Amino acid sequence: MTVPPLSLPPADRVRSPYTGWTRAHWESLADHLLDALVPYATPGWARYQLPGPASSSGVASDGLEGFARSFLLASFRIAGARGAVDPALIERYAAGFAAGTDPASGEAWPPLADRSQPMVEAASIAIGLWESRRWLWDLLADGVRERVVAWLSGFAGRHTWDNNWRLFPVVAEEFLASVGAPYRQRAIDDGLDRVEDWYVGDGWYRDGDGRNFDYYNAWALHLYPLLWSRMAGPGRDGGRGAVYRARLRRFLADHPRFFGADGAPVHQGRSLTYRYAAVAPAWLGELMACTPLAPGGTRRLASGAVRHFTLRGAPDARGLLPLGWYGTYPPATQAYSGPASPYWASKAFLGLLLPREHPAWTWTERPLPVEESDFRTALPAPGWLLHGTRRDGIVRLLNHGSDHQPPAPADASPGAAGASAADEAAGSRDDPHYAKFGYATATAPETAGHTADDRVDQHVALFAPAAHRGGAPGADAGRGGAPEPGAPSRRSRVHPVRCAAGMAASWHAVPLAGAGARGARVETVSAPHGPWEIRAHRIDAPAGTVVREGGYAVADDLPPTGETGPGWALARTADGLTSALVAVLHWDEDAGEVVRGAHSNAYGPHSATPVLWLGAHPGGSHVLVSLVGLARGGLDPAALRATARAHVTPHSVRVWLPTGSRELPLDAPGAHAGP
């Protein structure tokens, strides 16, 4: 079967002046995505074996993933059309349920084992069956329904990972309850109770213990509890539904600020191959009548994101959603990612469950926050500062709180004595999707090749003093978490200090040869200023430590140009996206450099990052100040280098720029005052 190219209706610039998209565009895209999967279905329709490397769960699980995640999309399409879809769509999935639950079919789904991927897919199947029940479940043969119930009941006695996975049995058990099958209320209560431990306020959940903040807050930790409450109804939700709706309302007040004017979401966190699943909570707010957004604002946000990816290779020429960001880019994925993993993007189509006449579909689009004005929005719960500029439509995320690290040991104190640097780094994951100081809607971190290994972009790296070097430069971390000589330090566990009033700060410990058990310490304060970020580091390290700072990595199909001068560096793509770095205080005078990468960035095969150096830290506590810029044109680092200045006091640093001054406090616990 040859899948025709994606054909969308004409743009409607009256109802949708920003995107041109209407409900008809969403339906056309949904149909295209579903039709494109047909050639990859097994004979009984129980699995979709998409091309690409298998995940760590194996081929059979990957095939189930293709069925379950696409069925979620199909269920929204079927229910949203009140069953008025191509009958073949319903027939395919009905046949798949029969074969997938039949041990003799040759296509039987893997059982639900402890911490197994089929648990994830069971949740999608449960939600999809509930939403499309009238047009699919109710028409299945009794024997098929009994086998589906038996398969979903496999959660009993099984253990999930202790994070968003705790919610998968919640929706599966609730579906069982809804069809009169035996179910475990204890499993529902335990899962929902556990998630309460992770709620930190202002609409934000941690994804498990530790400071794990990312888009799972959007497409999982809000989504499943509210869809559970929709399934349970007010008579069975014990009042939880009202709590979840209030939390989502609070979260949605800030969520549109994560999206650029071109529809791109900030590129941060894991599982980014789910792409526009990030808009699912916007539709969920409309579906559950708990959104602070104007209906036209919801559609503009959601349509903008889906349109953004649709224009950039997702779906590709085959009609498939490839593993990557735009096109195929494996470094943006994880070991658990299989060829069908991107179809969690189906969650973005929740809006199809709304009636055609719903205001979210009929009202005129409203602009995104970044299209209305510049903004600086503090999010203290995750420790993030969002910084948007209307002129170029870019949103930047300054990260002083999310690290995706294991929780600190119970006996480790972050006070003046502090845990040892080795304790801080023990078991740490060096993930560029969490460890960077900044992320943006127009850039991605370096995730492959030497630029990723060397931790160049959006990172301040410490290198051991020459007296303590003895190995090959560039070697990776050694035993006990300390870098081998010549290796750049990592940003491991992040300790937030403040996030308010247009400023965010944090500190982290660094195992460093010659620094003793306590290691080196880096305290960082960020303050947005126009398209720039004023960034001050107070670094407590041995004399002779080498320090390097990198700005945003910009990437394109063509190699970016680079420019350098005394105390500044700049990288620019062909379309004018510019990343710049300016030395304000205590960096080397001839520090400017541009470091290039190849096939190391989700935004393009050629990347470049501006870099500053300090050749020898004087020892003790030393403050360095830089300006980190990202904009579509308009940056003049040479002029700023000539005019910017800074003055350090024992507890702060004041920075003067041509357009004003800012005072940045330096007072992280355990830090030392100094020059």
C-alpha positions in Angstrom: 0.0 0.0 0.0 1.3 3.4 -1.0 0.4 6.2 1.3 -0.5 9.4 -0.5 1.3 12.6 0.7 -0.3 14.6 3.5 -3.0 16.8 2.0 -4.4 19.5 4.3 -7.4 21.7 3.7 -6.8 25.4 2.7 -5.7 27.6 5.5 -8.4 29.6 7.3 -6.8 32.9 8.1 -10.0 34.4 9.4 -10.7 32.0 12.2 -7.1 31.1 12.6 -5.0 34.1 11.8 -1.8 32.7 13.3 -1.7 29.1 12.1 -4.5 28.8 9.5 -5.4 25.5 11.1 -9.0 24.3 11.9 -10.4 21.1 13.1 -10.4 19.8 9.6 -6.6 20.1 9.5 -6.4 18.0 12.7 -8.7 15.4 11.3 -6.8 15.2 8.0 -3.5 14.8 9.9 -4.9 12.1 12.2 -6.2 10.2 9.2 -2.9 10.5 7.4 -0.9 9.2 10.4 -3.3 6.3 10.9 -3.3 5.3 7.2 0.4 5.5 7.0 0.7 2.7 9.6 -1.3 0.2 7.7 1.7 -1.2 5.6 3.5 -2.1 8.9 0.7 -4.0 10.5 1.0 -7.7 11.2 -1.6 -9.9 9.4 -4.0 -9.9 12.4 -3.6 -6.2 13.0 -2.4 -6.8 16.6 1.0 -5.2 16.1 2.6 -2.4 14.1 6.2 -3.3 13.4 7.6 0.1 12.2 11.1 0.4 10.6 14.0 1.3 12.9 16.1 -0.2 15.6 14.3 -2.1 18.4 14.0 -0.7 21.8 15.5 -2.3 24.9 12.1 -4.0 25.4 12.3 -6.1 22.2 10.4 -6.4 18.9 7.2 -7.9 20.3 6.8 -5.1 22.8 7.6 -2.5 20.1 4.8 -4.0 18.0 2.4 -3.7 20.8 3.5 -0.1 21.3 2.7 0.6 17.7 -0.8 -0.7 18.2 -1.6 0.9 21.5 -0.3 4.4 20.8 -1.9 4.6 17.4 -5.1 3.2 18.9 -5.1 6.1 21.3 -5.2 8.4 18.3 -7.8 6.3 16.5 -10.0 6.3 19.6 -10.0 10.1 19.7 -10.7 10.3 16.0 -13.6 7.7 16.3 -15.2 9.2 19.4 -14.8 12.8 18.1 -16.6 11.9 14.9 -19.3 10.0 16.8 -18.3 6.9 14.9 -18.6 8.6 11.5 -15.2 7.4 10.2 -14.0 5.0 7.6 -15.4 1.6 8.9 -12.0 0.0 8.0 -10.4 2.0 10.9 -12.7 0.5 13.5 -12.4 -3.0 11.9 -8.6 -2.9 12.0 -8.4 -2.2 15.7 -11.2 -4.6 16.5 -9.3 -7.3 14.7 -6.2 -6.3 16.6 -7.8 -6.8 19.9 -8.9 -10.2 18.9 -5.5 -11.3 17.7 -3.4 -9.5 20.4 -5.2 -11.3 23.2 -5.3 -14.7 21.5 -2.3 -16.9 22.5 -2.7 -19.0 19.4 -2.7 -16.0 16.9 1.1 -15.7 16.6 0.6 -12.0 17.4 -0.3 -12.2 21.1 0.8 -9.2 23.1 3.5 -9.7 25.8 2.0 -10.0 29.3 2.3 -7.3 31.9 5.5 -8.1 33.8 7.2 -6.1 36.5 8.3 -2.7 35.2 7.7 -3.8 31.6 6.9 -1.6 28.6 3.5 -3.3 28.0 2.3 -1.6 31.3 2.7 1.8 29.5 0.8 0.6 26.5 -2.0 -1.0 28.7 -2.8 2.5 29.9 -3.2 3.8 26.4 -5.4 0.9 25.5 -7.6 1.4 28.6 -8.1 5.1 27.8 -8.8 4.4 24.1 -11.3 1.7 24.9 -13.1 3.9 27.3 -13.3 6.9 24.9 -14.4 4.8 22.0 -16.4 2.2 23.9 -19.7 2.8 22.1 -18.2 2.2 18.7 -15.6 -0.5 19.4 -15.7 -2.2 22.8 -19.4 -2.7 22.8 -19.1 -4.4 19.4 -16.4 -6.9 20.3 -17.3 -10.5 20.7 -17.8 -11.6 24.3 -14.7 -13.9 24.2 -12.5 -11.0 22.9 -13.7 -8.7 25.7 -13.0 -11.4 28.2 -9.5 -11.8 26.9 -8.9 -8.0 26.9 -10.0 -7.9 30.5 -7.7 -10.8 31.4 -4.7 -9.0 29.8 -5.4 -5.7 31.5 -5.8 -7.5 34.8 -2.2 -8.5 34.5 -1.3 -5.4 36.6 -2.3 -7.4 39.7 0.8 -8.3 41.8 3.1 -6.4 39.5 5.4 -3.5 40.3 5.9 -0.4 38.2 8.7 2.1 38.2 8.2 4.7 41.0 7.5 7.7 38.8 4.7 8.5 36.3 4.3 4.8 35.8 2.4 4.6 39.0 -0.5 6.0 37.1 -0.8 3.3 34.4 -2.5 0.7 36.6 -4.8 3.6 37.9 -6.5 4.0 34.5 -6.4 0.3 33.6 -8.1 -0.6 36.8 -10.7 2.1 36.3 -11.5 0.9 32.9 -12.0 -2.6 34.3 -14.4 -1.1 36.9 -16.3 0.7 34.1 -17.1 -2.5 32.2 -18.1 -4.5 35.3 -14.9 -6.6 35.5 -13.1 -7.4 38.7 -10.7 -4.5 39.6 -8.5 -3.4 42.5 -9.5 -0.2 44.1 -6.4 -0.4 46.3 -4.2 -0.1 43.2 -6.1 3.0 42.1 -5.8 4.6 45.5 -2.1 3.7 45.9 -1.2 5.2 42.6 -3.0 8.4 43.1 -1.8 8.7 46.7 1.8 8.2 45.5 1.6 11.0 43.0 0.5 13.3 45.9 4.0 12.9 47.3 5.4 14.5 44.2 3.2 17.6 43.9 5.2 20.7 44.7 2.7 23.4 44.1 1.8 25.9 41.3 0.6 23.0 39.1 4.0 21.2 39.1 4.8 17.6 39.9 8.1 15.9 40.2 8.3 12.8 38.1 9.3 10.6 41.1 11.7 11.4 43.9 14.4 13.9 43.1 14.2 17.1 41.0 12.8 15.6 37.9 10.9 18.3 36.0 10.1 18.1 32.3 7.2 17.6 29.9 6.1 14.5 31.8 4.3 17.0 34.0 2.2 17.9 31.0 1.6 14.7 29.1 1.5 12.3 32.1 1.2 13.6 35.6 -1.7 15.9 34.8 -3.1 13.8 32.0 -3.7 10.4 33.7 -5.3 11.6 36.9 -7.7 13.8 35.1 -8.6 11.2 32.5 -9.1 8.7 35.4 -11.5 11.2 37.0 -13.3 11.5 33.7 -13.6 7.7 33.6 -14.6 7.4 37.3 -17.1 10.2 37.3 -17.9 12.5 40.3 -19.5 9.6 42.2 -16.3 7.6 42.3 -13.5 10.1 42.3 -13.8 11.0 46.0 -13.3 14.7 45.3 -10.0 14.1 43.7 -11.2 15.4 40.3 -11.8 18.9 41.7 -8.2 19.0 43.1 -6.8 17.8 39.8 -8.7 20.4 37.8 -7.5 23.2 40.1 -3.9 22.1 39.6 -4.2 21.9 35.9 -5.8 25.4 35.8 -2.7 26.7 37.6 -0.3 24.9 35.4 -2.0 26.1 32.2 -1.6 29.7 33.4 2.1 29.4 32.5 2.2 26.6 30.0 1.8 28.7 26.9 5.0 30.5 27.8 7.0 27.4 26.9 6.2 27.9 23.2 7.9 30.1 20.7 6.0 32.2 18.1 6.8 29.5 15.5 5.1 26.9 17.6 8.2 25.2 18.9 8.3 24.0 22.5 11.3 24.6 24.7 13.7 21.8 23.9 14.3 20.3 27.4 13.9 17.0 29.1 13.6 13.3 28.1 11.3 11.7 25.6 11.3 14.7 23.3 10.5 12.4 20.4 6.9 12.6 21.7 7.0 16.2 20.2 3.6 17.8 20.3 2.3 15.6 23.1 3.4 18.7 25.1 0.1 20.4 24.1 -2.1 17.7 25.5 -2.8 19.5 28.8 -4.1 22.5 26.9 -6.9 20.4 25.3 -7.4 18.6 28.6 -8.2 21.9 30.2 -10.9 22.5 27.7 -12.2 18.9 28.0 -12.4 19.1 31.8 -13.6 22.7 31.8 -10.7 23.9 34.0 -8.6 26.1 31.7 -7.7 29.8 32.3 -7.0 30.1 28.6 -9.3 31.7 26.1 -10.6 29.0 23.7 -8.9 30.7 20.8 -5.7 30.6 22.8 -5.9 26.9 23.4 -6.2 26.2 19.7 -3.5 28.6 18.7 -1.1 26.9 21.1 -2.0 23.4 20.0 -2.2 24.0 16.3 1.0 26.0 16.3 3.0 23.2 17.8 1.5 20.5 15.6 1.9 22.7 12.5 5.5 23.4 13.5 6.5 19.8 13.4 4.3 18.9 10.4 6.3 21.5 8.4 9.6 20.1 9.5 9.6 16.4 8.8 7.2 14.9 11.4 5.5 13.1 9.7 8.1 12.2 7.2 7.6 11.3 3.5 6.4 7.8 4.6 3.8 9.4 6.8 5.6 8.2 9.9 6.7 10.0 13.0 10.4 9.2 13.1 12.5 8.9 16.2 14.0 12.3 16.7 12.9 15.9 16.8 12.2 17.0 13.3 13.5 14.2 11.1 15.3 11.2 12.4 17.8 12.0 15.1 18.6 9.0 17.4 20.6 11.0 20.0 17.4 12.7 21.1 16.0 9.3 22.2 16.5 7.0 25.1 17.2 3.2 25.4 13.5 2.6 26.0 12.5 4.4 22.7 11.3 2.1 20.0 10.2 2.8 16.4 6.6 3.5 17.5 7.5 5.5 20.6 6.8 8.8 18.9 3.2 8.0 18.7 2.6 9.1 22.3 2.2 12.3 20.3 -1.4 11.0 19.9 -2.2 12.7 23.2 -2.1 16.0 21.3 -5.3 15.0 19.6 -7.4 15.0 22.7 -9.1 18.1 21.3 -10.9 15.9 18.8 -13.1 14.7 21.7 -14.6 18.2 22.0 -17.7 18.8 19.9 -17.2 20.6 16.6 -19.2 23.6 17.9 -17.0 23.9 21.0 -15.5 27.4 21.4 -12.0 25.9 21.3 -12.7 25.0 17.6 -14.8 28.0 16.6 -13.4 31.1 18.3 -10.7 33.2 16.6 -7.2 32.3 17.6 -5.5 34.4 20.2 -1.8 35.2 20.3 0.7 33.3 22.4 2.3 35.3 25.3 5.6 35.7 23.3 3.6 37.2 20.5 2.1 39.9 22.8 5.1 41.2 24.7 8.5 40.4 26.2 8.1 38.4 29.5 10.1 37.0 32.4 8.2 34.4 34.3 9.6 32.7 37.4 8.6 29.2 38.1 9.9 28.5 41.6 8.6 24.9 41.8 10.9 23.5 39.1 13.4 26.3 39.5 13.0 27.7 36.1 12.9 31.2 34.7 11.2 31.6 31.3 12.4 34.5 29.2 10.5 35.5 26.0 11.2 38.2 23.5 8.5 39.4 21.2 10.8 40.7 18.5 12.0 37.3 17.5 9.5 35.0 19.1 12.1 33.0 21.0 11.5 31.7 24.5 14.5 30.7 26.7 14.4 28.6 29.9 17.1 29.3 32.5 17.5 26.1 34.5 18.3 26.4 38.2 16.2 23.5 39.5 15.8 20.4 37.3 18.6 17.9 37.2 17.0 14.4 36.8 19.4 13.1 39.5 18.8 10.6 42.3 17.6 12.3 45.5 20.4 13.5 47.8 21.4 11.0 50.5 19.2 11.4 53.6 22.3 12.2 55.8 23.8 14.7 53.3 23.5 18.3 54.3 23.7 21.1 51.7 24.8 23.6 54.4 28.1 25.2 55.1 29.9 21.8 55.7 28.0 20.2 52.8 28.2 16.7 51.4 31.4 15.8 49.7 31.6 16.5 46.0 31.9 12.7 45.4 28.7 12.2 47.3 27.0 14.8 45.1 28.2 13.1 41.9 27.7 9.5 43.0 25.2 7.8 40.7 24.6 11.0 38.7 23.5 11.0 35.1 25.2 13.4 32.8 22.2 14.1 30.6 22.4 17.2 28.4 18.6 17.4 28.4 18.7 18.3 32.1 22.2 19.5 33.1 22.4 22.7 31.0 22.0 26.2 32.3 19.7 27.2 29.4 17.3 25.8 26.9 15.3 27.5 24.2 12.6 27.1 21.6 15.1 27.8 18.8 18.0 25.6 19.9 18.8 22.2 21.3 21.7 21.0 23.4 24.6 19.1 21.9 23.8 15.4 22.4 26.4 13.5 20.3 30.0 13.7 19.3 32.9 15.5 20.9 30.8 18.7 21.7 28.5 16.6 23.8 31.3 14.6 25.4 33.2 17.8 26.2 30.1 19.5 27.6 30.6 22.7 25.6 27.2 24.4 25.3 25.3 26.0 28.1 27.7 24.7 30.7 30.5 26.1 32.9 33.3 23.4 32.9 36.1 23.2 35.4 39.4 21.5 34.5 41.8 20.3 37.1 45.0 22.5 37.7 48.0 21.4 35.6 49.8 20.1 38.8 47.0 17.5 39.1 46.8 16.4 35.5 48.4 13.2 34.3 46.1 11.5 31.9 44.9 12.1 28.4 42.9 15.2 27.9 39.2 14.6 27.2 39.0 11.4 29.1 35.6 10.7 30.7 34.8 10.7 34.4 36.9 8.4 36.5 36.3 6.3 39.6 34.3 8.0 42.4 32.8 10.6 40.1 35.9 12.8 39.9 37.0 13.8 36.4 40.1 12.2 34.9 42.8 14.9 34.3 41.8 17.0 31.3 38.1 16.1 31.4 35.5 18.8 31.9 33.5 18.8 35.1 29.8 17.9 35.2 26.8 19.8 36.6 25.3 17.0 38.7 22.9 17.7 41.5 21.4 21.2 41.3 20.6 23.1 44.5 18.1 25.9 43.9 18.7 29.1 45.8 16.1 31.5 44.4 13.7 31.9 41.5 11.7 35.1 41.6 11.6 38.7 40.4 13.3 38.1 37.1 16.3 36.3 38.6 17.2 32.6 39.3 20.2 31.1 41.2 21.5 27.7 42.1 24.8 26.0 43.1 26.4 22.6 42.5 29.4 20.8 43.8 32.2 19.6 41.5 34.6 16.7 42.2 38.0 18.1 41.1 41.5 16.8 41.5 43.3 19.0 44.1 40.2 20.4 45.6 39.9 17.9 48.5 36.8 16.0 49.5 34.5 19.0 49.4 35.5 19.6 45.8 35.0 22.8 43.9 31.7 24.7 44.1 29.9 26.7 41.5 27.2 29.2 42.4 25.4 30.7 39.5 22.9 33.6 39.2 21.0 34.4 36.0 19.1 37.6 35.2 17.4 38.1 31.8 18.1 41.5 30.1 16.5 41.9 26.7 17.8 39.1 24.4 20.7 38.6 26.9 21.1 36.8 30.1 23.4 38.3 32.7 25.2 35.3 34.2 27.5 35.4 37.3 29.4 32.5 38.6 31.1 32.4 42.0 33.6 29.5 41.7 35.4 28.1 44.7 38.3 26.1 43.3 42.1 25.5 43.6 44.5 27.9 42.0 45.3 27.0 38.4 41.8 25.5 37.7 40.9 26.2 34.1 37.3 27.4 33.5 35.3 27.4 30.3 31.8 28.7 29.6 29.7 27.9 26.6 26.6 29.7 25.2 23.7 28.3 23.2 24.6 25.9 20.4 22.9 27.0 17.2 22.5 24.4 14.4 21.4 24.3 10.8 21.6 22.4 7.5 24.6 24.7 6.6 27.6 25.3 8.8 27.0 28.4 11.0 29.4 31.3 10.7 31.6 32.2 13.6 33.1 35.5 14.7 35.4 36.2 17.6 37.1 39.2 19.2 38.8 40.1 22.5 36.4 38.8 25.2 33.6 37.7 22.9 32.4 35.1 20.5 29.4 34.7 18.2 27.9 31.9 16.1 25.2 32.6 13.5 23.0 30.4 11.2 22.1 31.2 7.7 18.6 32.5 8.8 20.2 34.9 11.3 19.7 32.9 14.6 22.6 34.2 16.7 24.3 32.9 19.8 26.8 35.2 21.5 28.9 35.2 24.6 30.5 38.3 26.1 33.1 38.4 28.9 32.3 41.1 31.5 34.5 40.3 34.4 37.6 38.1 35.1 37.6 36.1 31.8 40.7 36.0 29.6 41.1 39.0 27.4 41.5 36.8 24.3 39.0 34.3 25.3 36.6 34.3 22.4 36.3 30.9 20.5 33.7 29.1 18.4 33.5 25.3 18.9 31.9 23.4 16.0 29.9 20.1 16.0 28.8 17.7 13.3 25.6 15.6 13.5 25.4 16.4 17.2 22.3 18.6 17.4 18.6 17.9 16.9 18.2 21.2 15.0 20.6 20.4 12.2 23.8 18.5 11.1 26.1 21.5 11.6 26.3 23.3 14.9 28.4 26.0 16.6 28.8 27.3 20.1 30.5 30.5 21.4 33.0 29.9 24.2 34.9 31.9 26.8 38.0 30.7 28.8 39.7 31.5 32.1 43.2 30.0 31.8 44.0 30.0 35.5 41.6 30.5 38.5 43.5 32.4 41.2 42.3 30.0 43.9 39.7 30.5 46.6 36.4 32.2 45.7 36.4 34.0 42.4 33.5 35.7 40.5 33.2 35.6 36.8 30.5 37.5 34.9 29.3 37.0 31.3 26.5 37.9 29.0 24.8 35.0 27.2 22.8 36.1 24.1 20.3 34.3 21.8 18.3 36.2 19.2 17.4 36.3 15.5 19.9 39.1 14.6 20.5 42.3 16.5 23.3 41.1 18.8 26.5 43.2 18.9 28.8 41.4 21.3 31.8 43.7 20.5 29.8 46.8 21.5 28.7 45.2 24.7 32.2 44.1 25.5 33.4 47.7 25.2 30.7 49.1 27.5 29.6 46.5 30.0 31.3 46.4 33.4 30.8 44.8 36.8 31.7 45.3 40.5 31.8 42.6 43.1 30.9 43.0 46.8 31.1 40.3 49.4 27.5 39.3 48.8 26.6 40.5 45.3 27.7 41.6 41.9 26.4 44.7 40.1 26.5 44.8 36.3 26.2 47.9 34.2 24.9 47.8 30.6 24.1 50.6 28.2 20.4 50.1 29.0 20.6 49.9 32.7 22.1 48.0 35.6 21.3 44.9 37.7 22.5 43.7 41.1 22.8 39.9 41.4 23.0 38.5 45.0 25.6 35.8 45.7 24.6 34.0 48.8 24.3 30.3 48.2 24.6 28.2 51.4 28.2 27.2 52.1 29.6 29.7 49.5 32.6 31.8 50.4 32.9 35.5 49.9 35.8 36.7 47.8 37.0 38.7 44.9 
